[in-house]
Amino acid sequence: MTEPAPAFVIHHLEHGRAALTAAEGRPVLLISPPGAAGYQGISWWQALVTALRSEFPQADFTPVLDCADCPGWALAALRMGVEKVLLCGEGPAFQAVREVAEQKAAWGEGRWGNDSLDLLGDSFPVRSCRDHGQRLWGRIVDAADPGPG
């Protein structure tokens, strides 16, 4: 993923489908709900990502599993092959997990906060994803096209 990508918090397969449909091949981040590693499970996330990769083989997306403030969840996720983990907190355990994740290029920095769109309860997720993504994608297009000279 080379260009900046909008981030979407997805709670189930339909949310992932909506984000990838809206992206139309452009890069996106698909982030699990906060703390999903603990309450939905690492295997749930891997199954969801596998289903999306199968259904959208040409899609350019980076899946990020939110491990809340639990370094044990993040370490388990890394051992199970999760592509990127998100972990908040400080201290020796957090630093150790971060170092392991960075060695695997699997560290998801920050929470993305207001820069991400949480699709929970969204009745029109494809439209919402397009609108959210267009804010970033539009800036990329505008920067690449200086207009008439």
PEZIHU-V610115 format. One record per pair of residues at least 4 apart in sequence whose ideal C-beta (glycine too) atoms are under 8 Angstrom apart, sorted by sequence separation. I is the first residue (numbers start at 0). J is the second residue. D is the distance in whole Angstrom. If there is no record, write none. Layout:
# PEZIHU-V610115
i=I j=J d=D
i=I j=J d=D
This chain:
# PEZIHU-V610115
i=0 j=4 d=6
i=10 j=14 d=5
i=11 j=15 d=8
i=12 j=16 d=6
i=13 j=17 d=6
i=14 j=18 d=7
i=15 j=19 d=6
i=16 j=20 d=6
i=17 j=21 d=6
i=18 j=22 d=6
i=22 j=26 d=7
i=31 j=35 d=4
i=34 j=38 d=6
i=35 j=39 d=4
i=36 j=40 d=7
i=39 j=43 d=4
i=40 j=44 d=7
i=41 j=45 d=6
i=42 j=46 d=6
i=43 j=47 d=6
i=44 j=48 d=6
i=45 j=49 d=6
i=46 j=50 d=6
i=47 j=51 d=7
i=48 j=52 d=6
i=49 j=53 d=6
i=50 j=54 d=6
i=51 j=55 d=6
i=52 j=56 d=7
i=66 j=70 d=8
i=69 j=73 d=7
i=70 j=74 d=6
i=71 j=75 d=6
i=72 j=76 d=6
i=73 j=77 d=6
i=74 j=78 d=6
i=75 j=79 d=6
i=77 j=81 d=6
i=89 j=93 d=6
i=90 j=94 d=7
i=91 j=95 d=6
i=92 j=96 d=7
i=93 j=97 d=6
i=94 j=98 d=6
i=95 j=99 d=7
i=96 j=100 d=6
i=97 j=101 d=6
i=98 j=102 d=7
i=99 j=103 d=7
i=101 j=105 d=8
i=111 j=115 d=4
i=123 j=127 d=6
i=124 j=128 d=6
i=125 j=129 d=6
i=126 j=130 d=6
i=127 j=131 d=6
i=128 j=132 d=6
i=129 j=133 d=6
i=130 j=134 d=7
i=132 j=136 d=5
i=133 j=137 d=5
i=134 j=138 d=7
i=135 j=139 d=7
i=136 j=140 d=6
i=137 j=141 d=6
i=138 j=142 d=6
i=139 j=143 d=6
i=140 j=144 d=6
i=9 j=14 d=4
i=22 j=27 d=5
i=31 j=36 d=7
i=35 j=40 d=8
i=36 j=41 d=6
i=39 j=44 d=7
i=55 j=60 d=8
i=67 j=72 d=7
i=76 j=81 d=4
i=88 j=93 d=5
i=89 j=94 d=8
i=100 j=105 d=5
i=101 j=106 d=5
i=110 j=115 d=8
i=8 j=14 d=8
i=9 j=15 d=5
i=52 j=58 d=8
i=66 j=72 d=4
i=100 j=106 d=4
i=118 j=124 d=5
i=121 j=127 d=5
i=7 j=14 d=7
i=32 j=39 d=7
i=51 j=58 d=7
i=66 j=73 d=4
i=77 j=84 d=6
i=86 j=93 d=6
i=19 j=27 d=7
i=31 j=39 d=7
i=35 j=43 d=8
i=36 j=44 d=7
i=76 j=84 d=5
i=9 j=18 d=6
i=18 j=27 d=6
i=35 j=44 d=6
i=51 j=60 d=7
i=97 j=106 d=6
i=118 j=127 d=7
i=19 j=29 d=8
i=66 j=76 d=6
i=86 j=96 d=6
i=118 j=128 d=7
i=7 j=18 d=4
i=18 j=29 d=6
i=51 j=62 d=8
i=73 j=84 d=4
i=86 j=97 d=7
i=116 j=127 d=6
i=64 j=76 d=5
i=84 j=96 d=8
i=116 j=128 d=7
i=31 j=44 d=6
i=73 j=86 d=5
i=15 j=29 d=6
i=48 j=62 d=5
i=86 j=100 d=8
i=47 j=62 d=8
i=116 j=131 d=4
i=70 j=86 d=6
i=84 j=100 d=6
i=64 j=81 d=5
i=69 j=86 d=8
i=83 j=100 d=8
i=44 j=62 d=7
i=66 j=84 d=5
i=68 j=86 d=7
i=70 j=88 d=7
i=29 j=48 d=8
i=62 j=81 d=8
i=63 j=82 d=8
i=64 j=83 d=7
i=65 j=84 d=8
i=66 j=85 d=6
i=67 j=86 d=8
i=68 j=87 d=5
i=77 j=96 d=8
i=7 j=27 d=6
i=9 j=29 d=5
i=44 j=64 d=5
i=62 j=82 d=6
i=63 j=83 d=4
i=64 j=84 d=5
i=65 j=85 d=5
i=66 j=86 d=5
i=67 j=87 d=7
i=68 j=88 d=4
i=4 j=25 d=7
i=6 j=27 d=7
i=7 j=28 d=7
i=9 j=30 d=7
i=61 j=82 d=7
i=62 j=83 d=7
i=63 j=84 d=7
i=64 j=85 d=7
i=84 j=105 d=6
i=86 j=107 d=8
i=4 j=26 d=4
i=5 j=27 d=6
i=6 j=28 d=4
i=7 j=29 d=6
i=8 j=30 d=5
i=9 j=31 d=7
i=10 j=32 d=6
i=29 j=51 d=7
i=61 j=83 d=6
i=63 j=85 d=5
i=70 j=92 d=4
i=74 j=96 d=5
i=77 j=99 d=6
i=83 j=105 d=5
i=84 j=106 d=7
i=85 j=107 d=4
i=2 j=25 d=8
i=4 j=27 d=5
i=5 j=28 d=7
i=6 j=29 d=8
i=7 j=30 d=7
i=8 j=31 d=7
i=9 j=32 d=8
i=41 j=64 d=7
i=70 j=93 d=5
i=73 j=96 d=5
i=77 j=100 d=6
i=82 j=105 d=6
i=83 j=106 d=7
i=84 j=107 d=6
i=87 j=110 d=7
i=2 j=26 d=6
i=4 j=28 d=5
i=6 j=30 d=6
i=8 j=32 d=6
i=81 j=105 d=7
i=83 j=107 d=4
i=85 j=109 d=8
i=1 j=26 d=8
i=8 j=33 d=8
i=70 j=95 d=7
i=74 j=99 d=7
i=85 j=110 d=7
i=0 j=26 d=4
i=70 j=96 d=4
i=77 j=103 d=6
i=73 j=100 d=7
i=36 j=64 d=5
i=77 j=105 d=6
i=35 j=64 d=7
i=36 j=65 d=7
i=37 j=66 d=7
i=35 j=65 d=5
i=36 j=66 d=4
i=37 j=67 d=6
i=27 j=58 d=8
i=29 j=60 d=5
i=31 j=62 d=8
i=34 j=65 d=6
i=36 j=67 d=7
i=41 j=72 d=7
i=15 j=47 d=6
i=19 j=51 d=6
i=27 j=59 d=7
i=28 j=60 d=7
i=29 j=61 d=7
i=30 j=62 d=8
i=31 j=63 d=7
i=33 j=65 d=5
i=34 j=66 d=7
i=37 j=69 d=6
i=44 j=76 d=8
i=24 j=57 d=6
i=26 j=59 d=4
i=27 j=60 d=5
i=28 j=61 d=5
i=29 j=62 d=5
i=30 j=63 d=5
i=31 j=64 d=5
i=32 j=65 d=7
i=34 j=67 d=4
i=36 j=69 d=7
i=24 j=58 d=7
i=25 j=59 d=7
i=26 j=60 d=7
i=27 j=61 d=8
i=29 j=63 d=7
i=31 j=65 d=5
i=33 j=67 d=6
i=41 j=75 d=6
i=45 j=79 d=7
i=48 j=82 d=7
i=12 j=47 d=6
i=15 j=50 d=8
i=16 j=51 d=7
i=24 j=59 d=6
i=26 j=61 d=7
i=28 j=63 d=6
i=30 j=65 d=6
i=34 j=69 d=8
i=37 j=72 d=5
i=41 j=76 d=5
i=45 j=80 d=7
i=11 j=47 d=7
i=15 j=51 d=5
i=19 j=55 d=5
i=22 j=58 d=7
i=36 j=72 d=4
i=45 j=81 d=7
i=22 j=59 d=7
i=36 j=73 d=7
i=42 j=79 d=8
i=44 j=81 d=7
i=9 j=47 d=8
i=12 j=50 d=6
i=16 j=54 d=7
i=22 j=60 d=7
i=41 j=79 d=5
i=12 j=51 d=7
i=16 j=55 d=8
i=19 j=58 d=5
i=36 j=75 d=8
i=36 j=76 d=6
i=41 j=81 d=6
i=19 j=60 d=6
i=18 j=60 d=8
i=63 j=107 d=4
i=36 j=84 d=8
i=4 j=59 d=8
i=30 j=85 d=7
i=4 j=60 d=8
i=4 j=61 d=7
i=6 j=63 d=8
i=0 j=59 d=6
i=0 j=61 d=6
i=30 j=107 d=8
i=30 j=111 d=7
i=28 j=111 d=7
i=30 j=115 d=6
i=32 j=117 d=8
i=28 j=115 d=8
i=32 j=119 d=7
i=18 j=118 d=7
i=17 j=118 d=7
i=14 j=118 d=4
i=21 j=125 d=5
i=6 j=111 d=4
i=20 j=125 d=5
i=21 j=126 d=8
i=27 j=132 d=7
i=18 j=124 d=8
i=22 j=128 d=7
i=8 j=115 d=6
i=14 j=121 d=8
i=17 j=124 d=4
i=21 j=128 d=3
i=25 j=132 d=7
i=6 j=114 d=6
i=7 j=115 d=7
i=8 j=116 d=7
i=10 j=118 d=6
i=17 j=125 d=5
i=20 j=128 d=8
i=21 j=129 d=4
i=5 j=114 d=8
i=6 j=115 d=4
i=7 j=116 d=5
i=8 j=117 d=4
i=9 j=118 d=6
i=10 j=119 d=5
i=5 j=115 d=8
i=6 j=116 d=7
i=7 j=117 d=8
i=8 j=118 d=6
i=14 j=124 d=6
i=17 j=127 d=8
i=18 j=128 d=5
i=22 j=132 d=6
i=5 j=116 d=7
i=7 j=118 d=6
i=8 j=119 d=7
i=13 j=124 d=7
i=17 j=128 d=5
i=21 j=132 d=6
i=25 j=136 d=6
i=7 j=128 d=6
i=5 j=128 d=8
i=7 j=131 d=7
i=5 j=131 d=6
i=5 j=132 d=4
i=5 j=134 d=7
i=5 j=135 d=5
i=4 j=135 d=7
i=5 j=136 d=7
i=3 j=135 d=6
i=3 j=139 d=7
i=2 j=139 d=6
